[in-house]
């Protein structure tokens, strides 16, 4: 019988108080480079061991592979150790993925129609002016010069390209320009953040600093295991609900490798939700920015990975804006 989100939240809220937790975090951080160097290991995080399809109460180092195989089908060097530094490992299927948009060149535009930002909201779609691809506006931010704009995940836009909202895939047009992507951070510059900031081209401000549904995110905070969370995805067209299982997820996303990410258990993430703002269950506290979905070998969504909002802002040199 599957557990409710409330039951999952209750169980995972106890993780930080487990007597082995701090040593497991140290083990993960010390061993992740070696383990992730293996071609068969996709991700590592701290979780409860699964036996016979059911979670136990034993914390372990989870190791995600693309497809589990019986030991007799593996070469000796492909077999993962049953223990690392005295802690049990648990091999599961999973592979994080995010859209890989095609590279393109955009010419400067002599006469550009810029859309006022008054109707923009977190959770709306955003994309390049000339390419059919979609991400989600996280929320509003200010750069080091106090210029106001929006941010999303870094794979949604190239630096120095014009952004439109809504995106072309969401019935936007080339005249829906809101600004040019001016700040971008991604691996190898940072292995914690993949983000892009778009200052509003002609200044101005939204009429309401809120998400699409009217929720006002008044502050930011730190995600903890057991937090009930949600995000408003442009492709999903509504809130996706989940529970934070780990805050130190480390693994491969496409060609890049990330560390110290928020892992959320959920089953609805869509590619165009990239960049969504992860908030607490009330919607009032921003916790992270959606980086990628996590999929099992059948292609079903089993979770999502998010940059911590604090490192997202620090690495990008931007601040969360509430007015």
FENKASUL-V883651 format. One record per backbone hydrogen bond with DSSP energy under -1.0 kcal/mol. NH is the residue of the N-H (numbers start at 1). CO is the residue of the C=O. E is the energy in kcal/mol with one decimal. If there is no record, write none. Layout:
NH CO E
NH CO E
//
This chain:
8 4 -2.4
9 5 -2.8
10 6 -2.2
11 7 -1.9
12 8 -2.6
13 9 -1.7
14 11 -1.1
15 12 -1.2
18 15 -2.0
21 18 -1.9
24 20 -2.2
25 21 -2.4
26 22 -1.8
27 23 -2.4
28 24 -2.8
29 25 -2.4
30 26 -2.1
31 27 -2.3
32 28 -1.7
35 31 -2.4
36 32 -2.8
38 35 -1.2
41 38 -1.2
42 64 -3.6
43 64 -1.0
44 250 -3.0
45 62 -1.4
47 60 -1.8
49 58 -2.9
51 54 -3.0
54 51 -1.6
56 49 -3.2
60 47 -3.2
61 88 -2.5
62 45 -3.0
63 90 -2.5
64 43 -2.6
65 92 -2.7
73 70 -1.8
74 71 -1.5
78 75 -2.0
84 87 -2.7
87 84 -2.0
89 82 -2.1
90 61 -1.7
92 63 -2.4
94 65 -2.4
95 295 -1.7
97 293 -2.7
115 177 -3.6
120 117 -1.5
122 210 -2.4
123 137 -2.9
124 121 -1.6
126 135 -1.8
127 164 -1.9
129 162 -1.7
133 131 -1.6
135 126 -2.6
136 274 -3.1
137 124 -3.1
138 151 -2.8
141 149 -2.5
142 319 -2.3
143 147 -1.9
146 143 -2.2
149 141 -2.2
150 198 -2.1
151 139 -1.3
152 196 -1.9
154 194 -1.6
156 153 -1.8
160 181 -3.7
161 158 -1.2
163 179 -3.1
164 127 -2.9
165 176 -1.8
170 167 -1.1
171 168 -1.4
172 167 -2.8
176 173 -2.0
178 163 -2.7
179 163 -1.0
181 161 -2.6
182 197 -2.1
183 197 -1.4
185 195 -2.5
189 186 -1.4
195 185 -2.4
196 152 -2.1
197 183 -2.7
198 150 -3.3
200 148 -2.5
201 178 -2.0
203 200 -1.4
207 118 -2.6
210 208 -1.4
211 215 -2.7
212 122 -1.8
214 211 -2.1
219 284 -1.3
221 286 -2.5
226 244 -3.0
227 224 -2.1
229 242 -2.5
230 279 -2.1
231 240 -1.5
233 238 -1.8
237 233 -2.5
240 231 -2.6
242 229 -2.5
243 265 -1.2
244 227 -2.4
245 263 -2.9
246 263 -1.4
249 261 -1.9
250 44 -2.5
251 258 -2.2
252 42 -3.0
253 256 -3.0
256 253 -1.9
258 251 -3.0
259 191 -2.6
261 249 -2.5
262 306 -2.9
263 246 -3.1
264 304 -2.7
265 243 -2.5
273 270 -2.2
274 271 -1.4
275 290 -2.0
276 273 -2.1
278 288 -2.9
279 230 -3.0
280 285 -1.7
281 228 -1.2
283 280 -1.3
286 219 -3.0
287 278 -3.9
288 278 -1.4
289 307 -1.8
290 276 -2.7
291 305 -3.0
292 305 -1.7
293 97 -2.3
294 303 -2.8
295 95 -1.7
296 300 -2.2
299 296 -2.1
302 294 -3.1
303 294 -1.2
304 264 -2.1
305 292 -3.0
306 262 -2.2
307 289 -2.7
309 287 -2.4
312 308 -2.4
313 309 -2.3
314 310 -2.3
315 311 -2.9
316 312 -1.4
317 313 -1.4
318 313 -2.0
319 142 -2.4
321 140 -2.7
//
